Each structure stands twice: as structure tokens, then as C-alpha cells.
Amino acid sequence: MASIRLERITKRFPGADAPAVDSVDLDIADGEFVILVGPSGCGKSTILRMIAGLEDITEGDLYIGDRRVNDLAPRDRNLAMVFQNYALYPHLSVYENIAFPLRLHKAPDEEVEERVRRSAQMLELEELLDRKPSQLSGGQRQRVAMGRALVRDADAYLFDEPLSNLDAKLRGQMRTEISRIQSQLGITTVYVTHDQIEAMTLGDRVAVLRKGVLQQVAPPRELYEQPVNLFVAGFIGSPPMNFMPATVSGTTLELPVGRMEISPDMANRVAGHEVLIAGIRPEHFEDANLLDEDRRRRGLVFSERIDVIEWLGSEQYAYIPFEAPEQVRRPLEELATELDSEQIRTQLVVTLDAESRVAEGEPADLWLDPSRMHLFDPESGENLTHGSGVDARTLASA
């Protein structure tokens, strides 16, 4: 195994107005599991293909271990790749599909037997080795594709959206398989996906891309709790982060649902911004009637009419529309379009305990935790409170 290092990697396609990948710097340690994630067209698969040698690099340097590999052919990079479409040979058995890379390198039969059996055992394919791909389910075919990669003694393993063709149940099972195997073998792994659940559950670190530009690289928890900008905050999380207009006057922060006093340091951070976007995740709200008095005092209690409720058994989502000025509505609509998300709109999505008895069409007393709130610049999208929540105390509800 080996580390992978990208130094200002750029890819320009002929006739394109902008680079598909724009000056990306990324260090992947030996044995690390790194996820490349982002919406369609963000450049994540292009980066993976440049690592594999399937796309030429326009500018920058790519290192596998200490070796610069820009000009090396794919076969000389010693990488194993698992594709979205499995790419199995239909006329070969499962055994021979897994063995194919070894046959290609003229490995002795004893070595082929040992490696194929070991790979099959790891992926629970031992009883399927004599079958053809047409006799397998989608999940089994993907296991065979993984087995063909794992059978090689590669420096790193590349996965290009390997689970996107599977149904939800199989995706969950295969996520567990991939995580277990990567942890067991300590394989240097680069994994491309547009599915944030895969990104948050599989990776040691996650790299978020937008229009070819690397936005943030961090462990999943840090990415979720400390997004560097509006795009990362809106992309990571399901339901996504709530965004509301906010204004600051002195040390008073005004929201559609109420006012709170912020610290002088926080006021200085956001000074000079006429309008801000306040972001808070759905789970950082509560039904105020279910809280003790001490916790109520440590947050903002407000009353709003509930528009729609989605009850899911273990929890429920309450939807609350609100008005927003153009400075806030415009960037949120652009973000919703880019992420193809109808939920990033001028409404609050509040996660409530299943015990809550709030009702559609009725006002409800709700509570939010200001320490978990972020403030964003509507123009640049920068998180002005990155690394901390809003240091605030409640003044009054709206």
C-alpha cells in the first residue's frame, strides 16, 4: 500500500468554459479511507480517473508513494479499481472473474487458487465460484467486482460509485462490507460517491467538491458540525441544515423566530454585514413543552404555526415556512438548484421527539439551541462562526 498526493491537480476538457477540476491539493495517507463527494459534475470521478491514469492531467503533479506518476500508464500504477457497472466478463465464472488480474500477470496456479479462495471467503462468495454473472444478484455481482480488486496486491484501491446501482437495502449491507474489509486490511482507499450517507459512514476523511473546487476536507463529524461555508452546510445532512435571514444590531441578533444577545466577540466577527444567513440543523430544535426549565432558559423559545408534520415513528418532522429578503432567498434558491434539493427553501424543518403532540395548522412552542447555530455571509457563503457556535443568550421571542 502507499500514500497518494495531489498537488494543484487541474483538468481542462477541450471547449469547456471552466476546468472540470481546479487546482486540487489533497494528501491521502497510507491506509487511509478518503471519500470524494459532491453533486453531479463536481469533478469527483474525474479526479479518480486521473489517479487511475484513465484521464490525462492538464496541470499539477500526482504522486503514489514517492513516485510521480503523471506520465505512467494505468497498468504501471499498481492500482485496483471497482466500477459502478461491475464490468464483469459474462462468459467467465465467478472464480475466473476474480482470478482475471492474476491470470493477466501470469501468476502460478497455486497462487491464483490461494488468493481467489481468500478473497471469496472474505466476501462470502465461496458457494458462488462456479456460477456465471447472469446467475447472480446485483449485490453478488458487486461483491465479485470487489473480489477482483482485492485479489491483487495493489498499492491503493479506487471505488467509483460502486453501490449506486443497488437498492437501498443492499447499499446498506454493502457499506458495512466495504467498511469492514477496509478496516481489516488497512487498504489505502479513494471512494467516489454522491451519496452523503456513504460519505459520512465510510470515510476516515471526506473531501467535498463543488464545480471542480475542493471546499473542505475533514473527518465526517467535523464536516457536519463545522462546515466552512454555506455549500458544505447545505450538502451535508439529511434533512439539510435550516437557513434563516438574520440581522445584527450591536450585540442583538434578530431572527424570524426571535431575538438573542450575542457576545461582543461574535458581534465583531459578523460586523459590517447588513444581512446574514443563520444556519441550524433540524435536530437542534425541540418541543419546548418537553423540556425542563433549566434547558428552556439556555435556548430560545418561540411560538410558530406548524404547516406540515411528517411522523416517522421514532421521530417526526415539522415544517414551518417563513419570509426571507432577496439577499437570503437568492443564494438559497441557487443552492437548492445546484444540490437538486427541494428542502433548502425558506422554511424550517424541525426534528421533534415522537412524544411531541404538536399538530398541523396549530401554533406550537418550540426551542432552539443557539450554541449550535452558524452565521454565513450571503455573498461569499463563508461561515463567519466556523469552529464555534453562536455565543448567545435569549432576549425574547419574535
C-alpha positions in Angstrom: 0.0 0.0 0.0 1.1 3.6 -0.5 0.0 7.2 0.1 -1.5 9.3 -2.7 -0.7 13.0 -3.1 -2.4 15.5 -5.4 -0.6 18.8 -5.9 -2.6 21.5 -7.6 -4.2 19.0 -9.9 -6.2 20.6 -12.8 -8.2 19.0 -15.6 -9.5 21.1 -18.6 -11.6 19.5 -21.3 -11.5 21.0 -24.8 -14.2 23.5 -25.3 -15.2 23.8 -21.7 -15.6 27.2 -20.1 -14.2 26.2 -16.8 -11.8 23.5 -15.5 -13.5 20.2 -14.5 -11.0 20.0 -11.7 -9.4 23.3 -10.5 -6.1 23.2 -8.6 -7.0 20.5 -6.1 -4.5 19.7 -3.3 -5.1 16.5 -1.3 -2.9 14.2 0.8 -4.2 10.7 1.4 -2.2 8.8 4.0 -1.1 5.2 3.6 -4.0 3.0 4.7 -6.5 6.0 4.9 -10.1 5.8 3.6 -10.9 9.1 1.8 -14.3 9.9 0.3 -14.7 12.3 -2.7 -18.3 13.6 -2.5 -20.3 16.3 -4.2 -23.2 16.8 -6.7 -23.1 15.6 -10.3 -20.5 17.4 -12.3 -18.3 18.5 -9.3 -15.2 16.7 -10.6 -15.0 13.8 -8.2 -15.0 11.0 -10.8 -12.6 13.0 -12.9 -10.1 13.1 -10.0 -10.5 9.4 -9.5 -9.8 8.7 -13.2 -6.7 10.9 -13.1 -5.4 8.9 -10.1 -6.1 5.7 -12.1 -4.4 7.1 -15.2 -7.7 6.9 -17.3 -7.6 10.7 -17.7 -4.6 12.9 -18.5 -3.7 15.6 -16.0 -3.7 19.1 -17.5 -1.7 20.7 -14.7 -0.2 19.7 -11.4 1.5 16.6 -10.0 0.2 13.3 -8.8 2.3 11.0 -6.5 1.7 7.5 -5.5 4.1 6.9 -2.6 7.2 8.9 -3.5 6.8 8.3 -7.3 5.4 11.0 -9.6 3.0 9.1 -11.9 1.6 11.7 -14.3 3.1 10.0 -17.3 2.7 6.4 -16.2 0.2 4.2 -18.0 -2.7 2.7 -15.8 -1.1 -0.7 -15.8 2.1 0.7 -14.3 0.5 2.4 -11.3 -0.4 -0.8 -9.5 -3.9 0.4 -8.6 -7.1 -1.7 -8.3 -10.4 -0.1 -9.3 -14.1 -1.1 -8.8 -16.5 0.5 -11.2 -20.2 1.5 -10.9 -21.3 -1.0 -13.6 -19.3 -4.1 -12.2 -17.6 -4.7 -15.6 -17.7 -8.5 -15.2 -16.9 -10.9 -18.0 -20.2 -12.7 -18.7 -18.7 -15.8 -20.2 -16.4 -16.4 -17.2 -17.3 -18.0 -13.9 -17.1 -16.0 -10.6 -13.8 -17.8 -9.9 -12.3 -16.8 -13.2 -13.6 -13.2 -13.0 -11.9 -12.8 -9.6 -8.7 -14.5 -10.9 -8.5 -12.5 -14.1 -5.9 -9.9 -12.9 -3.7 -12.7 -11.7 -4.1 -14.6 -14.9 -3.1 -11.4 -16.8 0.1 -11.2 -14.8 0.8 -15.0 -15.3 0.6 -15.8 -11.6 1.2 -19.5 -10.8 -1.9 -21.6 -10.4 -1.2 -22.2 -6.7 -1.0 -18.5 -6.0 -4.2 -17.9 -8.1 -6.1 -20.6 -6.1 -4.9 -19.3 -2.7 -5.7 -15.6 -3.5 -9.1 -16.3 -5.1 -10.2 -18.5 -2.2 -9.1 -15.9 0.3 -10.9 -13.1 -1.5 -14.1 -15.2 -1.9 -14.1 -16.1 1.8 -13.7 -12.5 2.8 -16.7 -11.6 0.6 -18.8 -14.7 1.3 -18.7 -15.8 -2.3 -17.3 -19.3 -1.7 -20.6 -21.1 -2.8 -20.9 -19.0 -5.9 -17.5 -19.5 -7.5 -18.8 -21.8 -10.3 -21.7 -19.5 -11.3 -21.8 -17.0 -14.2 -22.5 -13.3 -13.6 -26.0 -13.7 -15.1 -26.9 -16.1 -12.3 -26.1 -13.5 -9.6 -28.0 -10.7 -7.9 -26.8 -7.1 -8.1 -25.2 -7.3 -4.6 -23.4 -10.5 -5.5 -22.1 -9.1 -8.8 -20.7 -6.1 -6.9 -19.0 -8.5 -4.4 -17.4 -10.2 -7.4 -16.2 -6.9 -8.7 -14.7 -6.1 -5.3 -13.1 -9.5 -5.1 -11.4 -9.0 -8.4 -9.9 -5.8 -7.0 -9.0 -7.3 -3.6 -7.2 -10.3 -5.1 -4.5 -8.0 -6.4 -1.6 -6.8 -4.2 -2.3 -3.2 -5.2 -0.8 0.0 -3.7 -4.3 1.5 -3.4 -7.9 0.8 -4.2 -10.3 3.1 -6.1 -14.1 2.9 -6.0 -16.2 4.8 -8.5 -19.8 4.9 -7.1 -19.8 1.2 -6.6 -23.2 1.0 -4.9 -25.3 3.4 -7.0 -27.0 0.5 -9.0 -28.1 -1.3 -5.8 -31.4 -0.9 -4.0 -31.4 0.8 -0.5 -31.2 -2.4 1.5 -28.3 -3.8 -0.5 -26.5 -0.5 -0.3 -26.7 -0.6 3.5 -25.3 -4.2 3.5 -22.5 -3.4 1.1 -21.5 -0.3 3.0 -21.0 -2.5 6.0 -19.0 -5.0 3.9 -16.7 -2.3 2.4 -16.1 -0.7 5.8 -15.3 -4.0 7.5 -12.9 -5.1 4.7 -11.1 -1.7 4.5 -10.6 -1.7 8.3 -9.4 -5.3 8.3 -6.9 -4.9 5.5 -5.8 -1.3 6.1 -6.1 -0.6 2.4 -5.4 2.9 1.1 -8.8 3.7 -0.5 -10.3 6.5 -2.5 -14.0 6.2 -2.8 -16.3 8.4 -5.0 -19.9 8.9 -4.2 -22.7 11.4 -4.5 -24.5 9.7 -1.5 -23.7 11.6 1.7 -24.8 8.6 3.8 -22.0 6.6 2.2 -19.6 9.5 2.7 -20.4 10.0 6.4 -20.4 6.3 7.4 -17.4 5.0 5.4 -14.6 7.5 5.3 -11.8 8.5 7.7 -12.0 11.8 6.0 -14.4 13.3 3.4 -13.4 15.8 0.7 -16.4 17.9 -0.5 -16.1 19.2 -4.1 -18.1 21.9 -5.9 -17.6 22.7 -9.6 -14.1 21.3 -9.6 -13.0 23.2 -6.5 -12.2 21.5 -3.2 -14.4 23.1 -0.5 -13.4 21.2 2.7 -11.5 18.1 3.8 -12.3 16.8 7.3 -13.5 13.8 9.3 -17.3 13.3 8.9 -18.2 14.6 12.4 -16.1 17.8 11.9 -17.6 18.3 8.4 -21.1 18.0 9.9 -20.5 20.2 12.9 -18.1 22.8 11.5 -18.9 23.4 7.8 -16.6 26.1 6.3 -19.3 27.5 4.1 -22.9 27.6 3.0 -22.4 24.9 0.3 -20.9 22.3 2.7 -23.6 23.1 5.3 -26.4 22.6 2.8 -24.9 19.5 1.2 -24.1 17.5 4.3 -27.0 16.4 6.4 -30.5 14.9 5.8 -32.7 16.8 6.2 -30.3 19.6 5.4 -29.4 22.5 7.6 -32.1 25.2 8.1 -31.2 28.6 6.8 -32.9 31.8 8.0 -32.3 35.5 7.5 -30.5 37.2 10.4 -29.5 40.8 11.2 -27.2 42.1 13.9 -27.7 45.5 15.7 -24.9 46.0 18.2 -24.9 42.7 20.1 -28.5 41.8 19.3 -29.1 39.1 16.7 -32.6 39.2 15.1 -34.1 36.0 13.5 -37.6 35.4 12.1 -38.4 33.4 15.3 -36.9 35.7 17.9 -34.0 37.8 19.2 -31.0 36.9 21.2 -28.0 38.7 22.7 -24.6 37.6 21.3 -21.1 38.2 22.7 -19.1 41.3 21.7 -16.5 39.0 20.1 -19.2 37.3 18.0 -20.7 40.7 17.1 -17.2 41.8 15.9 -16.9 38.7 13.7 -20.1 39.5 11.8 -19.8 43.3 11.9 -20.3 45.0 8.5 -22.9 42.5 7.2 -26.3 44.1 6.6 -28.0 40.7 6.3 -26.7 37.3 7.4 -27.8 33.7 6.9 -28.3 31.8 10.2 -27.9 28.0 9.9 -29.1 25.5 12.4 -29.7 21.8 11.9 -33.2 20.3 12.4 -32.2 18.2 15.4 -31.1 21.3 17.4 -34.8 22.2 17.9 -37.1 20.7 20.5 -40.7 20.8 21.6 -40.4 23.4 24.4 -43.1 21.7 26.4 -41.0 18.5 26.8 -38.0 20.4 28.3 -37.2 21.2 31.9 -37.0 24.9 32.9 -33.2 24.9 33.1 -32.8 23.8 29.5 -35.5 26.1 28.3 -33.5 29.0 29.7 -30.4 28.0 27.8 -32.1 28.4 24.4 -34.6 30.4 22.5 -38.3 29.5 23.0 -40.6 30.7 20.2 -44.1 30.1 19.0 -44.9 29.3 15.3 -47.7 27.7 13.4 -46.9 24.2 12.1 -47.6 23.9 8.4 -47.0 20.1 7.8 -46.0 17.2 10.0 -44.3 14.0 8.9 -44.5 11.3 11.6 -41.9 8.6 11.2 -42.5 6.5 14.3 -39.2 7.2 16.2 -39.3 10.9 15.4 -41.3 13.5 13.4 -40.5 16.4 11.2 -42.4 19.7 11.5 -42.3 22.2 8.6 -42.6 26.0 9.2 -42.5 28.5 6.3 -41.1 32.0 6.8 -40.4 35.1 4.7 -36.8 36.0 3.6 -35.4 39.0 1.9 -33.9 38.8 -1.6 -30.3 38.7 -0.3 -31.1 35.5 1.5 -33.7 33.9 -0.8 -31.4 34.2 -3.9 -28.4 32.2 -2.6 -30.7 29.6 -1.0 -32.6 29.1 -4.3 -29.2 28.8 -6.2 -28.0 26.3 -3.6 -31.3 24.3 -3.8 -31.0 24.1 -7.6 -27.3 23.1 -7.6 -27.9 20.4 -5.0 -31.3 19.4 -6.5 -32.9 19.7 -3.1 -36.4 21.0 -2.6 -35.8 21.1 1.2 -33.4 24.1 1.0 -36.1 26.7 0.9 -37.5 29.5 3.1 -38.9 27.0 5.6 -37.7 25.5 8.8 -37.6 21.7 9.1 -37.7 20.8 12.8 -36.9 17.3 14.1 -39.1 16.5 17.2 -39.4 13.6 19.6 -42.1 11.1 18.7 -43.7 12.0 22.1 -44.4 15.6 20.9 -48.1 16.3 20.3 -47.7 19.4 18.0 -50.4 19.5 15.4 -50.7 20.7 11.8 -52.3 24.1 11.4 -51.8 24.9 15.1 -49.2 27.1 16.9 -46.5 25.2 18.8 -44.0 26.3 21.4 -40.5 25.3 20.1 -37.0 25.7 21.3 -33.7 26.1 19.5 -30.1 25.8 20.8 -28.2 29.0 19.8 -24.9 27.4 20.7 -25.3 25.1 17.6 -26.1 27.9 15.2 -23.8 29.2 12.4 -23.8 32.5 10.7 -22.9 32.8 7.0 -22.1 35.6 4.6 -24.9 35.5 1.9 -22.5 36.8 -0.8 -19.4 34.6 -0.3 -21.1 31.8 1.6 -18.3 31.9 4.2 -19.1 30.5 7.7 -18.3 33.6 9.9 -18.6 31.4 13.0 -16.5 28.5 11.8 -15.2 26.3 14.6 -17.8 27.6 17.1 -21.5 28.1 17.6 -23.2 31.4 18.3 -22.3 32.6 21.8 -25.7 33.9 22.7 -28.4 34.2 25.4 -32.1 34.7 24.8 -33.7 38.1 24.8 -37.2 37.5 23.6 -39.3 35.5 21.1 -40.5 37.2 17.9 
